[in-house]
Amino acid sequence: MNQNQTHKRRVAKPPWLKRRLPTGPTYEKVRALLNKSRLHTVCQEARCPNLWECFSRQTATFLIMGPCCTRNCRFCNVAHGQPSGPPDSGEPVRVAQAVKNLGLRYVVITSVTRDDLPDGGAGIFAKTIKEIRAKMPSTLMEVLIPDFQGNEDALQTVIEAHPHVLNHNLETVPRLYPRVRPEADYERSLLLLKRVTNYQPSILTKSGLMLGLGEFPDEVEKTLQDLLDSGCSLLTLGQYLQPTREHLKVERFVPPEEFDDWKKAALKMGFSEVASGPLVRSSYRARDLYQNLTRTRLNQKCLPQKH
């Protein structure tokens, strides 16, 4: 093997990132329904390592507004380019019907970034929330939204639809933004989360980071503090995995015990709930994270008050 071939070969994944892929009738049911409904999931488009598990648990993160993103983040496997047309106006109804057919009690809705649209697609998010609520009034909803290029009115549109959780990922520390997220802006993302808390405190805010891109511990700690200062209460931390050789390489595989340490540190800093582990993704077991927080808050309300 020559030097170039050695350089191009990806480092083998450590054993803690290898897992069995559960399949079965439930997995096939979800996959078939999504295909029949002409719906996309970020689970499939981004090659999420938890796809088989989530489908088998009858959960999925719906990817609305098409499979083509107007940005080209160096970590993401979702196709990028100029979308071929406006969003499908019938998609929100099909998503709601899929939620009903699957009997989902907690649903995550995300999208590609649509910088080609005046509102960044905020109206489609709002319509999707409303359609799901009409068909499944008790279903809890989390939205994972882009930054809408800082458009405050667009954000307000989503807030007024009142999802239970609003998620917007920082993804990495500010120093790495030019390399990892060249079309995003760290301060703009923090401002988005802060606006949600200011406008509608009853909506829980959530964000996530990938580790293994070359960040330093003190940078991670500072970023977590920035999130807390913005009002963020739910946090996810996971390992970055290189989707293809054209994407950023993994600088380091973070061991599970280090993720455990970060979870303890984040909770001590003030986050209400934290999911942290090599295979954690922003919507992985999102229902559990939400329910843990609401259960904790309910218990706190039931405690006798000190006088």
N, C-alpha and C positions, 0 to 999 in steps of 0.2 A: 504493500500500500504506500503510495507516494504522500508527500507532505500535504498537498492540497486535499487529497481524499481524507486524510486524518483530520484536517482542520474543519472540513464540512460535516464530519460525522457527529451526530448529536450525542451528548452524554447520556448514558443509560439511566432510566428512572430508578430511584432507590426502591427497596421493597415496600416501603409504606405507601407508595403511590400506585402499587399494583393491586387490582381488585377483581373479583369475579363479577361477571356481567349477568345479573339476574334477568331472565326473560320469562315468558309465560303468557297465559290468556289475557291478563289485565294489561300487560305491556302491549300486546298486539291490538287490543281493543282501542287503546289510546292512540297508537300509531295509525290505525286504520281510520279512526274518526277524524284525525287531523288531516289526513290525505283527502278524505271524502269532502271535508268542509273547506278545502283549499286554504288552510291556515298554516302559518309558520310558527315555529317555536325557537327561542334562542337556544334551547337545549340542543336542537339539531344543527342550527346554523353555526353556532360557536363551538361545536364539538365538545360539549360539556362532559366531563368524566362521570357525572352523576345521572346521565340521561336514562340509563336502563333502570336505575333505582327509582328515580322520580316517576317515570312512566308506570312502573310496577306498583307504585303507591297512589296511582291515579292523580298525579299532579303534573303540571306543566307550566312553563312561563311563556305566555303567548307573545309572539313578536309581531306587532302590527305595523301597518304602512309599508308592507313589502319587504323583500329580502335584501334590498340594495341600500347601502348607507352612503351619505354624501361625504363622510369623512373617512380617513384612512389611518386609524390608530394602529400603531406598529405591533400591538399585542393581540389584536382581535381578528378572528377568522371569518367574520361576517363579510359578505361581498361588498365592495365599494365601487362608487362610480356615480353617474347621473341617473336618477330614477327615470323610468320610461314614461311616467305619467303621474297624474294626481293620485292620491290614495283611493282605494276602493271604498266607495260610500257604503257598500253592503257588508263590509268586513265586521264592524261592531256588532251587528245583529248575528252574524255567523259565530263570532266569539262567544256571545251570550248564549246561543243555542248549544254550543259545544260544552260550555260550563254546566248548563242544565242537563244535557245528556250524560255527562260524566258524574253529575251529582257533587260537584266540587263545593266545598265549604270555605275554601281559601284559594284565591286565585291571584297570580302575579301577571301584570301586563307591562310589557316593555316595548320598545320600538327601535328601529334604526334611527339615526340622526337624519332629519330632513331639513337641512338648511335651505333647501330650495322653496320651502313653503313660508308664507308670511308669518304664520304663528308657530312654525316648527312642528306642526302636527298636534298642538295642544287641544284643538277642537275635537280631533279624532279620539284622543285619550278620554276627554270628557264624555263624548258620545258612547264610547265603549263602556265606561263606568255606569252610565245611566241605563244602557240596555241590559247589562248584567243585573243591575239592581231591580229592574222591572221584572225580569224572569226569575231571579233568585234573590229575594229581598234580604235573606239572612246570610248570604255569602259575604265573607270578608274580602276586601280588595286592597292589594298593594300595587302601586305603580312605580316602575323604575324608569325615570325620565331622563332625556338629554338636557342640556343647559339652555335650550331655546335661544342661544346666542345672547343671553342676558335680558330677553324680552320679558319685562315685568307683567304686562297684560296677558301674555301667553301663560305664564306661570299661574296667574290669578284664575284663568279659565279652568285649569286642572284643580286648583284648590277649591273652587266653588262647586266642583263635582263631588267633593268630599270623599276621597279614598281614605281608608283607615290608616295606611302607611304610605308615605312618600319617600322613595329611595332615589338617591342620586350619588353615584360612586365617584370618589376622588381618584381611585385606582392606584395612585402612587404619590410619592413625596414631590414637593414643588421643583426641586433641582432636576428631576428626571422628566418633567413635562415636555421640554423641547424634543426629547428623544422618543418618549413613549406616547405622548398625546399632543403632537405639535399644533393641532387645530383647536385645542381646548385651553382654558385659562383657569388656573388654580383659584385665584381670588374670586372669579366669577362663580365658580361652583360653590364656594363657601357662602357667598352672598345669597345664592339660590336657597340653600338650606336655612339660612338665617331668616329670609323673607317668609318661608313657610311657617316657621315658629312664631314670627311676629304677627302674621296675618291670621293664622288659625292654629292656636296652640293644641287643640284637640287632635290634630293630625300628627301622628308619630313620624319623626324623620329618621332616616336610616342612611348609612353610607358604608363603603367597603374599600379595602386596599388589597392589592396583590403584593406578596413578598417574593423576593428572589430575583429582583430586577437590578440589584446593585445599590439598594438603599442602605443607609447606616442606621443603627438603633436610635441614635439621638434624633435623626430626621423623622423616623416613625413616631417617636414619642411627641415631637413637636406637632406633627400632623394630627395625631389623635387629640392633642390639646386644642388645636384649631377647630376640629370637628365639635368638640364639647362646647367651645365658646360660641359656635354657630347654633347651638341648641340640639345637636344630634344626640339621640338616645340609644339607637340600635346600631350595632357595628358588626361587620363581617371581615374576617381576615383569612386569606387563602393563598396557596402557592401558585405563582405564575407558571403556566406550562406552555411551551412553544408549540403552536398549532401546526406550522409548517416551517421548512428551512428558510422561507422568505420573511418570516417574522423574527422579532427580537429573540436572541438566545437567552436561555436561563443562565443567570450569573451564579445562582446558588440554590440548591435544594434545602429548604429550611426543615429541620427535623421536627417531628410531632411535639416533642417536649418543649421546644422553643415557642411553638404556637400556644401551648398551654401556658407558658410564662407570659406571653403577650395578653392572653385572655385575663389572667389574674391582674396584670398591670392595668389593663383598660378598665376593668371593673373597679379597681381601687381608685383610678382617676375620676370615675364618676359615671361611666356608661351604665345604662340600666340593664341591658342584655347584650351578650357578645357570643358570636359563633366564630370559633377560631380553629383552623386545622388545615392540613395540606390540601384536602379535597373540598373544602368549603368554598362555595360560590355565593354571589349576592342574594340569590333566591333559594338557596339550598335549605330545606326544612324551614322555610320562612314562617309557616304557620306556627311551628313550635316556638320560635323566637318571640312572635307576637303574643301568643297565649301565655308564655312564661312571664312576660312583662305585665300583661293585664291581670294575671292571677296575683302577682306580687303586689301590684297597686291596690287590688281589691282587699287583700289580706291586711295591708297597711291601714286602709280605711276602717277595717273592722277592729283594729286594735284599740283598747281603751285609751282615751286621751289623758295625758299627764296634766295635772293642775299645779 
